[in-house]
Amino acid sequence: QVQVVESGGDLVQAGASLRLSCAASGRTFGSYNMAWFRQAPGKEREFVGGISWSGGSTVYADSVKGRFTISRGYAKNTVYLQMNSLKPEDTAVYYCAVDLGVGRPTTHEGEYDYWGRGTQVTVSS
């Protein structure tokens, strides 16, 4: 079993920056991709960004390109989401996910095997 834990969510003003962290622990099977999703109130969960095991391949949603950066920690089991120029529409619960596959990260949430419980990000105008 793999445990996924997110942290770093907060209440910030529009234009501010925030960094989310995620750590996967437990019985991890070799290499795996990781990603961030988010779910705003009344909306479906959506893909934010994903990163390959090596960190060499990243994928972003159009809505966050140029503002958010996903990176992998030295320990490989950690992933970060640096969020700059935050907007009120970024308000959501942010979830970290693990995909036991490798290669280019997928944007499809059904492909992810393990999920964290989420961390709340609120951006005030």
C-alpha positions as CSV (number, residue, x, y, z in Angstrom):
1,Q,0.0,0.0,0.0
2,V,1.2,3.5,-0.8
3,Q,0.4,6.5,1.3
4,V,0.2,10.0,-0.3
5,V,0.2,13.1,1.9
6,E,-0.1,16.7,0.7
7,S,0.8,19.8,2.6
8,G,1.2,23.5,2.1
9,G,-2.3,24.7,1.4
10,D,-3.3,28.1,2.7
11,L,-5.4,31.3,2.3
12,V,-3.6,33.9,0.3
13,Q,-4.4,37.0,-1.7
14,A,-4.5,37.2,-5.4
15,G,-1.1,37.6,-7.0
16,A,0.7,35.7,-4.2
17,S,2.7,32.6,-4.4
18,L,2.4,29.3,-2.7
19,R,4.2,26.0,-2.8
20,L,2.5,22.6,-2.2
21,S,4.4,19.5,-1.2
22,C,3.5,15.9,-1.6
23,A,5.2,12.8,-0.3
24,A,4.6,9.2,-1.2
25,S,5.5,6.5,1.3
26,G,5.0,2.8,1.9
27,R,5.4,0.1,-0.6
28,T,6.3,1.9,-3.8
29,F,7.0,-0.3,-6.8
30,G,10.0,1.0,-8.6
31,S,9.5,4.1,-10.8
32,Y,6.3,6.0,-10.9
33,N,4.9,9.3,-12.2
34,M,3.2,11.9,-9.9
35,A,0.7,14.6,-10.6
36,W,-1.4,17.3,-9.0
37,F,-5.2,17.6,-9.6
38,R,-7.6,20.1,-8.1
39,Q,-11.3,20.3,-7.4
40,A,-13.2,23.6,-7.0
41,P,-16.6,23.7,-5.2
42,G,-19.3,22.5,-7.5
43,K,-16.8,21.4,-10.2
44,E,-15.3,18.2,-11.3
45,R,-11.7,17.3,-10.4
46,E,-9.3,18.5,-13.0
47,F,-5.6,17.9,-14.0
48,V,-3.1,20.6,-13.0
49,G,0.3,19.2,-13.8
50,G,2.2,15.9,-13.9
51,I,5.9,14.9,-13.8
52,S,7.7,11.7,-14.8
53,W,9.9,9.7,-12.5
54,S,13.1,11.3,-13.8
55,G,11.6,14.7,-13.8
56,G,12.5,15.1,-17.4
57,S,8.9,15.2,-18.7
58,T,6.3,17.5,-17.4
59,V,2.7,18.3,-18.5
60,Y,0.5,21.2,-17.5
61,A,-3.1,22.2,-17.9
62,D,-3.4,25.3,-20.1
63,S,-5.0,27.3,-17.2
64,V,-1.7,27.1,-15.2
65,K,1.0,27.2,-17.8
66,G,3.5,29.8,-17.1
67,R,2.3,30.3,-13.5
68,F,2.7,26.8,-11.9
69,T,5.8,24.6,-11.9
70,I,5.9,21.0,-10.9
71,S,9.2,19.5,-9.7
72,R,10.4,16.3,-8.2
73,G,12.5,16.2,-5.0
74,Y,15.9,14.6,-4.8
75,A,14.4,11.7,-2.9
76,K,12.1,11.1,-5.9
77,N,9.2,10.2,-3.7
78,T,8.3,13.9,-3.2
79,V,6.8,16.3,-5.6
80,Y,6.2,20.0,-5.4
81,L,3.9,22.5,-7.0
82,Q,5.1,26.0,-7.1
83,M,2.2,28.3,-7.7
84,N,2.8,31.9,-8.7
85,S,0.5,34.8,-9.6
86,L,-2.4,33.0,-8.0
87,K,-5.9,33.9,-9.0
88,P,-9.2,33.5,-7.2
89,E,-10.2,30.9,-9.8
90,D,-7.2,28.8,-8.5
91,T,-9.2,28.2,-5.3
92,A,-9.7,24.5,-4.9
93,V,-8.7,21.4,-3.0
94,Y,-5.4,20.2,-4.5
95,Y,-4.8,16.5,-4.7
96,C,-1.5,14.6,-5.2
97,A,-1.6,11.4,-7.1
98,V,0.7,8.5,-8.0
99,D,0.7,6.6,-11.3
100,L,2.7,3.4,-11.2
101,G,3.3,3.8,-14.9
102,V,6.3,5.7,-16.4
103,G,6.9,7.8,-19.4
104,R,5.0,11.0,-20.3
105,P,2.6,11.8,-17.4
106,T,-1.1,11.2,-18.3
107,T,-3.7,13.8,-17.7
108,H,-6.4,11.2,-17.0
109,E,-7.3,10.8,-13.4
110,G,-8.4,7.2,-13.9
111,E,-4.8,6.2,-14.7
112,Y,-3.6,7.2,-11.2
113,D,-3.4,4.5,-8.6
114,Y,-3.0,6.3,-5.3
115,W,-4.3,9.6,-4.1
116,G,-3.8,11.9,-1.1
117,R,-6.7,13.5,0.9
118,G,-6.0,16.9,-0.5
119,T,-5.0,20.3,0.8
120,Q,-7.1,23.5,0.6
121,V,-5.9,26.5,-1.4
122,T,-8.0,29.6,-1.1
123,V,-7.1,32.7,-3.1
124,S,-9.0,35.9,-2.1
125,S,-9.5,38.8,-4.5
